[in-house]
Amino acid sequence: MQSVAELTRLSAPVLKYVRRGLGFWRFDLSDYECRMSATTEKAQATLTDLQNSVNASIK
C-alpha cells in the first residue's frame, strides 16, 4: 500500500510537468492532488481495518 501512496503523491507533479511541456500552463492540479490524497487516505484506512478484522478473526 505504501507504493500506491507514493505513486499518488508523485502523480500530480508529474502530470503538471507533462502539461507544461505540452503548453497547458494554466492547468491547475491542486484539486486533483487533494482528491488523490483523500482517496489514498481512505484506501489506507480500509486496508488497515481489513487487516485488523482478519487479525481479530484469527485469534
N, C-alpha and C positions, 0 to 999 in steps of 0.2 A: 504493500500500500504506500510505502514511502516513495517509491519510484513514481507513482501516479501523482502524488502531491508535488514532487519535484518537477515533473513534466508540466503540470498545471501552472506552477509558479513561473516556469520559463516560457510558456507558450505565448503569453501576452507580449513580452519584449521581442520575441522572435517575429511574431506577426506584425508588430509595429515596425520593425526593421524592414521586413519584406514590403509592407505597404509604402514606406518611404522610398524604397528602391523602385517601386512601380509608379511613384508620383502621387500617391494619395496622402498628402501632407496633413490634411485636415481630419483624417480618420482618428477618432478618439476611442481608445481601448480601455479606458478606466471602468466603464460599466461592464464590459466583458470580463475584465480582470476581477472585479468584485463578485460577479456571478460565479465564475470558476472557483474562486476561493471559497465561497459559500457551499458550492457543490462538493468540493473536496472535503470540507469540514463535515458535511452531512454523511458522505461516504465513509470517512474515517470513523465517525461516531457509530454508524450502522455496523461496520465490521467489528468494532470493539464490543458492541452489545451482543453481536452474534457469537464472538469468541467467548465472552463471559457466560452466555447462555449454554454453549457447548461444554465449557469447563464445569459449570454447575451441574449439568445433567450427567456428566461422567462421574462425579464424586458420589 
